[in-house]
C-alpha cells in the first residue's frame, strides 16, 4: 500500500468543519463556537460547512453530506477536517464517495471517533491516507492530560515524527452537559484505571505494528468489504496493532461483531489488540471483557484492555497507519507512534 501522511499544518492553515453523521447546532452552538475558538487559539483558521444541523440523527441528506465531505477532502486549501462528533449512520456515505479520486488526491488529516471511524478506517485502508482516531470538535476545547498529545498538536508534526502517549491511569466516567456548560475545557479524570493484559494477566508486553482500528459498533458492518481490508496495510508494515472500542452495543452484540470481524480477516495480521474502555452494557452471563475474549482469544495474540482510546475521556488519539510500539508493565502503559 502507498500509505501517505498529510503534510503538517502551519500557522494560518485551514481546518474544515462538517458533519458526515450527526450535526450540532441550536442549543449546542455555544459549544461549537468554543471549540472553533480553541482551534483558532492554535493559530489555525476554520471553514464551517452547511451540514451541521443537529435536529435529526444526521446533519443533512446523504448526498449533501457526502458532497460536502468529499469537497473538503479534495480542496487543497483545507488541510484538516474534524466533525463535531460521531452519530449513527455515516456508513451511508461510503457508496457516494469517489474513492479513486480521493486516493489520487493529496491527503488531508481527518480526525474523529465513534461513527466517524466508519470513514477513517476506509480512508486509510482504501485511499491510503493516515487518519486520526481521537477527540472530535466538541471535545477539542479540553486540555490534554499530562502524558497525552492533542490532535491539534499531531496535525502540526512533520512526517517522520515520533511522539509518546503515556496513560494517565485515570478516566472520566461521566459526560459533560455541553448545553449547560459549553465553556468546559478541563478533564476531570475522577476514576482511577489502568491498562490490563486480558490474555495473560500480570504479564509485561512490548509489541510493534502499524495502527488500525475503530469503533466496533460501526466498522463491524464494513467487515469483509474492501473498505475494511487490512491485507495491504499489514503486508507493508511487519504486522498490525489493532485497536477496537465499543460505544453502546451490549456485550452480546459486541461478541457477534468481533466474531464476524475475525472471520472476515480483519485481525489476521494483528501482533496485538488494544481494547478501549467502554460504558456499553453487559448482559447476563457475558461482560464486555468476556465478549472480547470469547471472540478474539482464538487469535493467540496479546490483548490489552482498558486502553484510553474509548468513549470515556481522555480520548487518547491513535493515528491509523502510524508505526507504533506499545509498552506495558505494572508501572506504566504507553504507546509510541511514528508518522511514517
C-alpha positions as CSV (number, residue, x, y, z in Angstrom):
1,X,0.0,0.0,0.0
2,X,1.2,3.5,-0.8
3,X,0.4,4.9,2.7
4,X,0.7,8.6,2.9
5,X,0.8,11.1,5.8
6,X,-0.8,14.5,5.3
7,X,1.7,17.4,5.4
8,X,1.9,19.3,8.7
9,X,-0.3,22.3,9.3
10,X,1.3,25.6,9.8
11,X,0.1,28.9,11.3
12,X,-2.9,30.1,9.3
13,X,-3.7,26.6,7.9
14,X,-7.4,25.9,7.2
15,X,-9.5,23.3,9.1
16,X,-12.8,22.2,7.6
17,X,-15.8,21.6,9.8
18,X,-18.6,19.3,8.6
19,X,-20.9,16.6,9.9
20,X,-20.8,13.4,7.9
21,X,-23.1,11.9,10.5
22,X,-24.8,13.8,13.3
23,X,-24.7,17.6,13.4
24,X,-24.5,20.1,16.3
25,X,-26.5,23.3,16.2
26,X,-29.1,25.3,18.1
27,X,-28.6,25.0,21.8
28,X,-25.2,23.4,21.1
29,X,-23.9,26.3,19.1
30,X,-22.1,27.9,22.1
31,X,-20.1,24.7,22.4
32,X,-19.4,24.7,18.7
33,X,-18.2,28.3,19.0
34,X,-16.0,27.4,22.0
35,X,-14.4,24.6,20.0
36,X,-13.8,26.8,17.0
37,X,-12.1,29.3,19.3
38,X,-9.8,26.5,20.6
39,X,-8.7,25.8,17.1
40,X,-8.1,29.5,16.4
41,X,-6.0,29.7,19.5
42,X,-3.7,27.2,17.9
43,X,-3.1,29.6,15.1
44,X,-5.4,27.8,12.6
45,X,-8.4,29.1,10.6
46,X,-11.7,27.3,10.2
47,X,-14.3,26.9,7.5
48,X,-17.7,25.6,8.7
49,X,-19.8,23.8,6.1
50,X,-23.5,23.7,5.7
51,X,-24.0,20.2,7.0
52,X,-24.2,21.0,10.7
53,X,-27.9,20.7,11.6
54,X,-28.4,18.8,14.8
55,X,-32.2,18.5,14.7
56,X,-32.1,14.9,13.5
57,X,-29.9,11.8,13.5
58,X,-28.0,13.1,10.5
59,X,-27.0,16.7,9.6
60,X,-28.4,16.6,6.1
61,X,-29.5,14.2,3.3
62,X,-26.8,11.7,2.4
63,X,-26.0,13.2,-1.0
64,X,-25.4,16.6,0.6
65,X,-23.3,15.2,3.4
66,X,-21.2,13.1,1.0
67,X,-20.7,16.0,-1.4
68,X,-19.6,18.4,1.3
69,X,-17.3,15.9,2.9
70,X,-15.7,14.9,-0.4
71,X,-15.3,18.6,-1.4
72,X,-13.4,19.3,1.7
73,X,-11.2,16.2,1.2
74,X,-10.3,17.3,-2.3
75,X,-10.0,21.0,-1.5
76,X,-6.2,21.8,-1.5
77,X,-6.9,24.8,0.8
78,X,-8.3,22.6,3.6
79,X,-5.6,20.7,5.3
80,X,-7.6,19.0,8.1
81,X,-11.2,18.1,8.7
82,X,-12.9,17.5,12.1
83,X,-16.6,16.7,12.5
84,X,-18.4,17.9,15.7
85,X,-18.8,14.3,16.8
86,X,-20.0,10.9,15.7
87,X,-23.6,9.8,15.4
88,X,-25.4,6.8,13.8
89,X,-25.2,6.3,10.1
90,X,-22.3,7.8,8.3
91,X,-21.8,4.4,6.7
92,X,-24.4,5.6,4.1
93,X,-21.7,8.0,2.7
94,X,-19.4,5.1,1.6
95,X,-21.0,4.4,-1.9
96,X,-21.4,8.1,-2.5
97,X,-17.7,8.9,-2.3
98,X,-15.3,8.8,-5.3
99,X,-12.6,6.6,-3.7
100,X,-10.4,6.7,-6.8
101,X,-10.4,10.5,-6.8
102,X,-9.7,10.6,-3.0
103,X,-6.8,8.1,-3.3
104,X,-5.3,10.1,-6.1
105,X,-5.5,13.4,-4.2
106,X,-3.0,14.8,-1.7
107,X,-4.0,13.6,1.7
108,X,-5.8,15.7,4.3
109,X,-5.9,15.0,8.0
110,X,-9.3,13.7,9.1
111,X,-10.0,13.5,12.8
112,X,-12.7,12.0,14.9
113,X,-14.0,8.8,16.6
114,X,-17.2,6.8,17.2
115,X,-19.3,6.8,14.0
116,X,-16.5,8.8,12.2
117,X,-14.3,5.7,12.4
118,X,-16.6,4.3,9.7
119,X,-14.9,6.8,7.4
120,X,-11.4,6.9,9.0
121,X,-10.6,3.2,8.5
122,X,-11.6,3.2,4.8
123,X,-9.6,6.4,4.2
124,X,-6.6,4.6,5.5
125,X,-7.2,1.1,4.1
126,X,-8.8,2.1,0.7
127,X,-7.4,5.5,0.0
128,X,-4.0,5.1,1.7
129,X,-4.3,8.2,3.9
130,X,-3.2,8.3,7.5
131,X,-6.1,9.4,9.8
132,X,-6.5,10.3,13.4
133,X,-8.9,8.4,15.7
134,X,-9.2,11.0,18.5
135,X,-11.2,13.6,20.2
136,X,-13.6,15.4,17.9
137,X,-14.6,19.1,17.6
138,X,-16.9,19.2,20.6
139,X,-14.1,17.7,22.8
140,X,-11.4,20.0,21.3
141,X,-11.6,22.7,24.0
142,X,-10.3,20.2,26.6
143,X,-6.6,20.5,27.5
144,X,-5.0,17.1,27.1
145,X,-4.0,15.5,30.4
146,X,-0.3,15.1,31.2
147,X,1.2,12.4,29.2
148,X,-1.2,12.7,26.2
149,X,-1.0,14.6,23.0
150,X,-3.8,16.5,21.4
151,X,-4.9,16.1,17.8
152,X,-4.2,19.7,17.2
153,X,-0.5,19.0,18.0
154,X,-0.3,15.9,15.9
155,X,-1.5,17.6,12.7
156,X,1.4,20.1,13.0
157,X,4.1,17.4,13.3
158,X,6.3,16.7,10.3
159,X,6.2,13.3,8.7
160,X,8.7,11.0,10.5
161,X,8.0,12.5,13.9
162,X,7.7,10.0,16.8
163,X,5.6,11.0,19.8
164,X,4.7,9.2,23.0
165,X,1.4,8.9,24.8
166,X,1.6,7.7,28.5
167,X,-1.7,6.6,30.1
168,X,-2.8,8.9,33.0
169,X,-4.1,5.8,34.8
170,X,-7.4,7.5,35.2
171,X,-10.5,8.3,33.2
172,X,-13.8,10.2,33.4
173,X,-16.8,8.1,33.9
174,X,-19.5,10.7,33.0
175,X,-20.2,13.2,30.3
176,X,-20.3,17.0,30.5
177,X,-23.6,18.6,29.5
178,X,-22.4,20.9,26.7
179,X,-25.7,22.8,26.8
180,X,-25.3,23.8,30.4
181,X,-21.5,24.0,30.3
182,X,-20.3,25.0,26.8
183,X,-17.2,26.5,28.2
184,X,-15.7,23.4,30.0
185,X,-12.0,23.0,28.9
186,X,-10.6,20.7,31.6
187,X,-10.9,17.0,32.0
188,X,-11.8,15.7,35.5
189,X,-10.4,12.2,35.4
190,X,-12.0,11.1,38.6
191,X,-11.9,7.3,38.2
192,X,-8.5,5.5,38.7
193,X,-7.9,2.9,36.0
194,X,-5.1,1.0,34.3
195,X,-4.5,-0.9,31.1
196,X,-4.5,-4.6,31.7
197,X,-3.3,-7.7,29.9
198,X,-6.5,-9.7,29.4
199,X,-5.0,-12.7,27.8
200,X,-2.2,-13.2,30.3
201,X,-2.8,-11.1,33.4
202,X,0.3,-9.5,35.1
203,X,2.5,-10.2,32.0
204,X,4.6,-7.3,30.7
205,X,4.4,-6.5,27.0
206,X,6.4,-4.7,24.3
207,X,5.0,-5.1,20.8
208,X,5.2,-3.3,17.5
209,X,2.9,-2.9,14.5
210,X,1.1,-0.4,12.3
211,X,-2.1,1.0,13.9
212,X,-5.6,0.5,12.5
213,X,-9.0,0.2,14.2
214,X,-12.1,2.0,15.3
215,X,-15.5,1.7,16.9
216,X,-16.8,-1.9,16.8
217,X,-20.4,-0.8,16.7
218,X,-19.9,0.9,13.3
219,X,-16.9,-0.5,11.5
220,X,-18.1,-4.1,12.0
221,X,-20.6,-3.5,9.3
222,X,-17.8,-3.0,6.8
223,X,-16.1,-6.3,7.6
224,X,-15.5,-8.4,4.5
225,X,-15.5,-5.4,2.1
226,X,-12.6,-3.6,0.5
227,X,-13.2,-0.7,2.9
228,X,-12.0,-2.8,5.9
229,X,-9.4,-5.0,4.2
230,X,-6.2,-4.8,6.3
231,X,-4.2,-7.1,4.0
232,X,-2.2,-4.4,2.2
233,X,-1.5,-2.4,5.3
234,X,-0.3,-5.5,7.1
235,X,1.9,-6.5,4.2
236,X,3.7,-3.2,4.2
237,X,4.2,-2.9,7.9
238,X,5.5,-6.1,9.7
239,X,2.1,-6.7,11.2
240,X,-0.6,-4.6,12.9
241,X,-1.6,-3.2,16.2
242,X,-5.4,-3.3,16.0
243,X,-7.4,-1.2,18.4
244,X,-11.2,-1.6,18.9
245,X,-13.7,0.1,21.3
246,X,-17.4,-0.2,22.0
247,X,-19.7,2.7,22.0
248,X,-23.1,1.5,23.3
249,X,-23.8,-2.0,21.9
250,X,-24.3,-4.6,24.6
251,X,-21.8,-7.4,25.2
252,X,-23.8,-9.9,23.1
253,X,-23.7,-7.6,20.1
254,X,-20.1,-6.8,20.6
255,X,-19.2,-10.6,20.7
256,X,-21.1,-11.2,17.5
257,X,-19.5,-8.2,15.8
258,X,-15.9,-9.3,16.8
259,X,-16.5,-12.9,15.8
260,X,-17.6,-11.6,12.4
261,X,-14.7,-9.3,12.0
262,X,-12.3,-12.1,12.9
263,X,-13.9,-14.5,10.5
264,X,-13.6,-11.8,7.8
265,X,-9.9,-11.5,8.4
266,X,-9.8,-8.0,10.0
267,X,-7.4,-9.3,12.7
268,X,-5.4,-11.7,10.7
269,X,-2.1,-9.8,10.8
270,X,-2.5,-8.4,14.4
271,X,0.5,-8.6,16.6
272,X,-1.6,-7.4,19.5
273,X,-5.1,-6.0,20.1
274,X,-5.9,-2.9,22.1
275,X,-9.4,-2.6,23.6
276,X,-10.7,0.8,24.6
277,X,-12.5,1.4,27.9
278,X,-16.3,1.3,27.5
279,X,-19.5,2.2,29.2
280,X,-21.5,-0.2,27.0
281,X,-23.7,-2.6,28.9
282,X,-23.1,-6.2,29.9
283,X,-25.8,-8.9,29.6
284,X,-26.5,-11.7,32.0
285,X,-23.5,-14.1,31.9
286,X,-21.5,-12.0,29.5
287,X,-19.4,-8.9,30.2
288,X,-17.8,-6.7,27.6
289,X,-14.4,-8.2,28.6
290,X,-15.9,-11.7,28.2
291,X,-17.2,-10.7,24.8
292,X,-13.7,-9.6,23.6
293,X,-12.0,-12.8,25.0
294,X,-14.7,-15.1,23.5
295,X,-14.2,-13.7,20.0
296,X,-10.5,-12.8,19.9
297,X,-8.7,-15.4,22.2
298,X,-8.5,-17.8,19.2
299,X,-6.1,-15.4,17.5
300,X,-3.5,-16.2,20.1
301,X,-2.1,-12.7,20.3
302,X,-1.8,-10.3,23.3
303,X,-5.0,-8.4,24.3
304,X,-4.7,-5.3,26.3
305,X,-8.0,-3.9,27.8
306,X,-8.8,-0.6,29.4
307,X,-6.9,1.5,26.8
308,X,-7.6,5.2,26.8
309,X,-9.0,5.3,23.3
310,X,-12.6,4.6,24.1
311,X,-15.7,6.8,24.6
312,X,-14.7,7.8,28.1
313,X,-12.3,10.7,28.3
314,X,-9.4,11.3,27.9
315,X,-9.8,10.1,24.3
316,X,-6.1,9.3,23.5
317,X,-5.5,9.9,19.8
318,X,-4.3,7.0,17.7
319,X,-3.0,7.6,14.1
320,X,-4.3,5.0,11.7
321,X,-1.3,4.0,9.6
322,X,1.3,5.1,12.1
323,X,4.0,2.6,13.1
324,X,3.6,2.1,16.8
325,X,5.3,0.4,19.8
326,X,3.2,-0.4,22.9
327,X,5.0,-0.9,26.2
328,X,3.0,-2.1,29.2
329,X,4.1,-3.3,32.6
330,X,3.0,-3.0,36.2
331,X,4.3,0.6,36.5
332,X,3.1,2.2,33.3
333,X,1.5,1.9,29.9
334,X,2.5,3.9,26.9
335,X,2.4,3.9,23.1
336,X,5.0,5.5,20.8
337,X,3.6,6.5,17.4
338,X,5.8,7.4,14.3
339,X,4.2,9.3,11.5
340,X,5.9,7.2,8.8
